[in-house]
């Protein structure tokens, strides 16, 4: 089994394309089931955030697995493959591991060193486990990624003073409004990002309004920041009072409509309104940007204002850690891939030993039980001793690359199956 990755991310893909490819958590079972229903993708994990959509897979065949991943992006986005062929990226085995480790460490984030992505990687892994789409290869890959992410932050200064997407977005909103002091902020969505935003503005804004589909979560967040709660259906009314609206829900379609915003602005013509949309897919209809007095700050707009955060020596140290760990993962994965060949060779040798013992059983008829046991132990020992060094060397060759070729030669010489009988694999 090999690790394969295909993805779209913020450096090259515009937010509109990311929105088309995004996979809301409640819809996750459908794409995962589709990906693993064929013959080439055995395991799959989907990582969908505001900055990226990535599919990690364990595949039995590279080209077949890659075709399945390309088809997934086309089918899920509803776009022909050529629309994003030049924007997507593909990584395989060690490169796939290095990319995921960099993502989990915050090295691939719009704000270098930000911490939220580590939680998002963990949640993607847990979701895949819940869907039973994550087997030996991807469990090993994601567990190591989470460990590398922690080490990168603990052993380097990559996260020292690092901002989050919320921090950058609020800074962009401040550039539009001048200040948040004395302003009213409407937070649409009481999840992690909405909670972070509300906490950030609590000491500055004069009033915080919270709207969420689940009333209990709205009330819990409002209590934390001394805010007010409005019904989710009353977001339009909240627009009339708000100076800044921050949206970060998982809705598959825009929640803030241009007509509703235009109507709200009629009641407050002299006050500008900033709509900060950190959701993918978009929470804010792009048409809102054409309403007089309204500024829409989506992921693309925030990206243009982003200071990438940590640079220099600390980033270099984190990247060295990522590359070393990716090399270790790849070596371990290559060694695992030759294990079926080693197991098949041992099964074949044991079958030959047993057949020879049966063929000579007549000549051994005069032996007592203790003598028979000694002969059995002697022949078993010869087989094990003979196979020990080749087994160790094949694993060493796999760890140093080239093991697949040597394993293939061994299977050809001894007419071995890829897996020993009775081993269904993972």
C-alpha positions in Angstrom: 0.0 0.0 0.0 1.2 3.5 -0.9 0.2 6.9 0.4 -1.2 9.3 -2.2 -2.4 12.9 -1.9 -4.3 15.3 -4.2 -5.3 18.7 -3.1 -6.3 22.3 -3.7 -5.0 25.1 -1.5 -5.0 28.9 -1.1 -1.7 29.7 -2.8 -3.1 28.8 -6.2 -6.8 28.1 -5.9 -9.2 31.0 -5.5 -11.8 30.9 -2.8 -14.6 30.2 -5.3 -12.9 27.0 -6.4 -12.1 26.0 -2.8 -15.8 26.6 -2.1 -16.9 24.3 -4.9 -14.5 21.5 -3.7 -15.1 21.9 0.1 -16.6 19.0 2.0 -18.8 20.0 5.0 -18.4 17.6 7.9 -22.0 16.4 7.7 -21.5 15.3 4.1 -18.2 13.5 4.7 -19.6 9.9 4.6 -20.7 10.3 1.0 -17.3 11.2 -0.6 -15.4 8.8 1.7 -17.7 5.9 0.7 -17.3 6.9 -3.0 -13.5 7.0 -2.8 -13.1 3.6 -1.1 -15.8 1.7 -3.1 -13.4 0.9 -6.0 -10.4 -1.4 -6.3 -7.6 1.1 -6.1 -8.3 3.2 -3.0 -8.2 1.2 0.2 -8.2 4.0 2.7 -9.2 7.7 2.5 -9.0 10.8 4.7 -10.6 14.2 3.6 -9.1 17.4 5.0 -11.3 20.3 4.2 -10.6 23.7 5.8 -11.0 27.4 4.9 -7.7 27.2 3.1 -7.5 23.8 1.5 -9.3 20.7 0.3 -7.1 17.6 0.4 -7.7 13.9 0.0 -5.2 11.5 1.4 -5.5 7.9 0.2 -3.8 4.5 0.6 -3.8 3.0 -2.8 -3.0 -0.4 -4.3 -2.1 1.1 -7.7 -0.7 4.6 -8.3 -2.4 5.4 -11.6 -5.7 3.8 -10.7 -5.7 5.6 -7.3 -4.8 8.9 -8.9 -7.6 8.6 -11.4 -10.1 8.0 -8.5 -8.8 11.1 -6.7 -9.1 13.2 -9.8 -12.6 11.9 -10.4 -13.5 12.7 -6.8 -12.6 16.4 -7.2 -14.5 16.6 -10.5 -17.6 14.9 -9.2 -17.7 16.7 -5.9 -17.1 20.2 -7.3 -19.3 19.6 -10.3 -16.5 21.0 -12.6 -14.6 19.2 -15.4 -11.1 18.1 -14.4 -9.5 20.6 -16.7 -10.9 23.5 -14.7 -8.5 22.8 -11.9 -5.9 20.5 -13.4 -3.2 23.2 -13.3 -4.2 24.4 -9.8 -4.3 21.0 -8.0 -1.2 19.3 -6.6 -0.3 15.6 -6.2 2.2 14.0 -3.8 3.2 10.4 -3.4 4.6 8.4 -0.4 7.4 10.5 1.2 6.3 13.7 -0.5 2.8 13.1 0.6 4.0 12.6 4.2 6.2 15.7 4.1 3.3 17.8 2.9 0.9 16.6 5.6 3.6 17.0 8.3 4.1 20.6 7.1 0.4 21.2 7.1 0.0 19.9 10.7 3.0 22.0 11.8 1.5 25.2 10.4 4.2 25.5 7.8 1.7 25.4 4.9 -0.7 27.8 6.5 -1.6 31.3 5.3 -0.3 32.5 8.7 2.8 30.4 9.3 2.8 28.6 12.7 -1.0 29.1 13.3 -2.3 26.5 15.7 -5.9 25.8 14.5 -4.8 23.6 11.6 -3.4 21.0 14.0 -6.9 20.6 15.5 -8.4 20.4 12.0 -6.0 17.7 10.9 -6.9 15.8 14.1 -10.6 16.2 13.4 -10.2 14.9 9.8 -8.4 11.8 11.2 -11.0 11.2 13.8 -13.8 11.6 11.2 -12.1 9.0 8.9 -11.8 6.6 11.8 -15.5 7.1 12.6 -16.3 6.2 9.0 -13.9 3.2 9.1 -12.1 4.6 6.1 -8.7 4.8 7.8 -6.6 1.7 8.0 -3.0 0.8 8.8 -1.2 3.2 6.3 -3.2 6.4 7.0 -3.5 5.7 10.7 0.3 5.6 10.8 0.6 8.7 8.6 -1.8 10.9 10.6 -0.7 9.8 14.0 2.9 10.7 13.0 1.6 14.0 11.5 0.0 15.0 14.7 3.2 14.1 16.6 5.3 16.1 14.2 3.0 19.1 14.5 3.4 19.1 18.2 7.2 18.7 18.0 7.5 21.5 15.5 5.8 23.9 17.8 7.5 22.7 21.0 11.0 22.3 19.6 11.1 25.5 17.4 9.9 29.0 17.6 7.6 28.6 14.6 4.4 29.5 16.6 5.9 32.3 18.8 3.6 35.2 18.3 1.8 33.5 15.4 -1.5 35.0 14.5 -4.6 33.0 13.5 -6.9 33.5 10.5 -9.3 35.2 12.9 -6.5 37.7 13.9 -5.6 38.5 10.3 -9.3 38.8 9.4 -10.0 41.2 12.3 -7.0 43.2 11.3 -8.3 43.5 7.8 -11.7 44.6 9.2 -10.0 47.2 11.4 -8.4 48.6 8.2 -11.9 49.1 6.8 -13.7 50.4 9.9 -10.8 52.2 11.5 -11.3 50.7 14.9 -13.6 48.1 16.6 -13.8 50.2 19.7 -17.5 51.2 20.3 -18.6 49.0 17.4 -21.2 46.3 17.3 -20.0 42.9 16.1 -22.4 40.2 14.8 -20.8 36.7 15.0 -22.6 34.2 12.8 -21.6 30.7 13.8 -20.6 29.7 17.3 -18.0 27.0 16.4 -14.3 27.2 17.2 -13.6 30.1 14.8 -16.7 32.0 15.9 -15.7 31.5 19.5 -12.2 32.8 18.8 -13.5 35.9 17.0 -15.9 36.7 19.8 -13.2 36.3 22.4 -10.8 38.6 20.4 -13.3 41.4 20.1 -14.8 41.1 23.6 -12.5 43.7 25.2 -12.9 46.2 22.4 -16.4 46.1 20.8 -19.2 47.7 22.7 -21.7 44.9 21.9 -21.4 41.4 20.6 -24.4 39.6 19.0 -24.3 35.8 18.4 -26.4 33.9 15.9 -26.1 30.1 15.5 -28.3 27.3 14.3 -28.1 25.7 17.7 -29.5 28.0 20.4 -27.6 26.2 23.1 -24.2 27.0 21.5 -25.3 30.6 20.9 -26.2 31.0 24.5 -23.0 29.4 25.7 -20.8 31.6 23.6 -22.8 34.8 24.5 -22.4 34.0 28.2 -18.6 33.7 27.7 -18.3 37.1 26.1 -21.2 39.0 27.8 -23.0 39.1 24.4 -26.6 39.0 23.2 -28.2 36.1 21.3 -30.5 36.5 18.3 -32.4 33.7 16.5 -30.5 32.4 13.4 -33.5 33.4 11.3 -33.1 37.0 12.5 -29.6 37.6 11.0 -31.1 40.1 8.7 -32.2 42.2 11.6 -28.8 41.9 13.2 -27.3 43.4 10.0 -29.0 46.7 10.7 -27.2 47.0 14.1 -23.8 45.5 13.3 -20.7 47.3 12.1 -18.8 44.1 11.6 -20.3 40.7 10.7 -18.0 37.7 11.1 -19.2 34.5 9.4 -17.6 31.1 10.0 -20.3 28.4 9.6 -20.1 25.1 7.8 -23.2 25.9 5.6 -23.0 24.5 2.0 -24.6 27.7 0.7 -24.3 31.4 1.5 -26.3 32.6 4.5 -25.9 36.3 4.0 -27.8 37.3 0.9 -27.1 40.5 -1.1 -30.8 41.5 -1.1 -31.0 41.2 2.7 -27.8 43.2 3.1 -29.1 45.9 0.7 -32.3 46.2 2.7 -30.4 46.5 6.0 -28.2 49.3 4.6 -31.3 51.3 3.7 -31.9 51.6 7.5 -28.3 52.7 8.2 -27.1 54.6 5.1 -24.4 56.6 6.9 -22.6 53.7 8.6 -20.2 51.4 6.7 -20.6 47.6 7.1 -17.7 45.1 6.9 -18.6 41.4 6.2 -15.7 39.2 7.2 -16.3 35.7 5.7 -13.8 33.1 6.9 -16.0 30.2 5.8 -15.4 27.8 2.9 -17.8 27.3 1.2 -18.7 31.0 1.4 -21.2 32.3 4.0 -21.5 35.7 2.3 -23.0 36.1 -1.2 -20.2 37.7 -3.3 -22.9 40.1 -4.6 -22.9 41.8 -1.3 -19.7 43.6 -2.3 -21.8 45.7 -4.8 -24.0 47.1 -2.1 -23.0 50.7 -1.4 -21.3 51.1 2.0 -20.5 47.3 2.3 -17.0 45.8 2.2 -16.7 42.0 1.8 -13.5 40.4 3.2 -13.4 36.8 2.1 -10.4 34.4 2.2 -8.9 35.9 -0.9 -9.1 39.4 0.5 -7.6 38.4 3.8 -4.8 36.5 1.9 -3.7 39.7 0.2 -3.1 41.3 3.6 -1.5 38.3 5.3 1.9 38.6 7.0 3.1 35.0 6.8 4.4 35.1 10.4 7.5 33.2 11.5 10.4 33.2 9.1 14.1 32.5 8.9 15.9 30.0 11.2 12.8 28.8 13.1 11.0 27.9 9.9 14.1 26.2 8.5 14.4 24.1 11.7 10.8 23.1 11.5 11.2 22.1 7.8 14.3 20.0 8.7 12.2 18.2 11.3 9.4 17.6 8.8 11.7 16.2 6.1 13.5 13.9 8.5 10.2 12.5 9.8 8.8 12.1 6.3 11.9 10.1 5.4 11.4 7.9 8.4 7.7 7.3 7.5 8.6 6.4 4.0 11.3 3.9 5.1 8.9 2.3 7.5 6.2 2.1 4.9 8.5 0.6 2.3 9.6 -2.0 4.9 5.9 -2.8 5.6 5.3 -3.4 1.9 7.9 -6.2 1.7 6.5 -8.0 4.7 3.9 -10.0 2.6 6.8 -11.3 0.4 8.8 -12.3 3.4 5.7 -14.0 4.9 5.0 -15.8 1.6 8.6 -17.0 1.4 8.4 -18.5 4.9 5.1 -20.2 4.2 6.6 -21.7 1.0 9.7 -22.9 2.9 7.6 -24.4 5.7 5.4 -26.2 3.1 8.5 -27.7 1.5 9.9 -28.8 4.9 6.6 -30.4 5.8 6.3 -32.2 2.5 9.8 -33.5 2.8 9.1 -34.7 6.3 6.0 -36.5 5.1 7.9 -38.1 2.2 10.5 -39.5 4.5 8.1 -40.5 7.3 8.5 -44.2 6.4 12.3 -44.0 7.1 11.7 -42.3 10.4 9.1 -44.9 11.6 11.5 -46.4 14.2 12.0 -43.0 15.9 10.3 -42.4 19.3 8.4 -39.2 20.1 11.4 -37.4 21.6 13.6 -38.2 18.5 10.8 -37.1 16.1 10.6 -33.8 18.0 14.3 -33.4 17.7 14.2 -33.9 13.9 11.3 -31.5 13.6 13.2 -28.8 15.7 16.4 -29.4 13.6 14.7 -28.9 10.2 12.7 -25.9 11.5 15.9 -24.4 12.8 17.6 -24.9 9.4 14.7 -23.1 7.6 14.6 -20.2 10.0 18.4 -19.7 10.0 18.5 -19.9 6.2 15.7 -17.3 5.8 16.8 -14.9 8.6 19.5 -13.0 6.9 17.6 -12.6 3.5 14.6 -11.3 5.5 16.6 -8.8 7.4 18.4 -7.6 4.3 15.2 -7.3 2.3 13.8 -5.0 5.0 17.0 -3.0 5.0 16.9 -2.7 1.3 13.3 -1.5 1.5 14.2 1.1 4.1 17.0 2.4 1.8 14.8 2.3 -1.3 14.7 -0.4 -4.0 13.1 -2.9 -1.7 10.1 -3.2 -4.0 12.3 -4.4 -6.9 14.1 -6.9 -4.8 10.8 -8.2 -3.4 9.4 -8.6 -6.9 12.5 -10.6 -7.9 12.1 -12.8 -4.9 8.4 -13.4 -5.8 9.4 -14.3 -9.4 12.2 -16.7 -8.4 10.1 -18.6 -5.9 6.7 -18.1 -7.6 5.3 -16.4 -4.5 1.9 -14.6 -4.2 1.9 -11.0 -3.1 0.4 -12.1 0.2 0.6 -15.4 2.0 -2.5 -17.5 2.0 -5.1 -16.4 4.6 -3.7 -12.8 4.8 -6.4 -10.4 3.6 -4.2 -7.4 4.2 -5.4 -4.0 5.3 
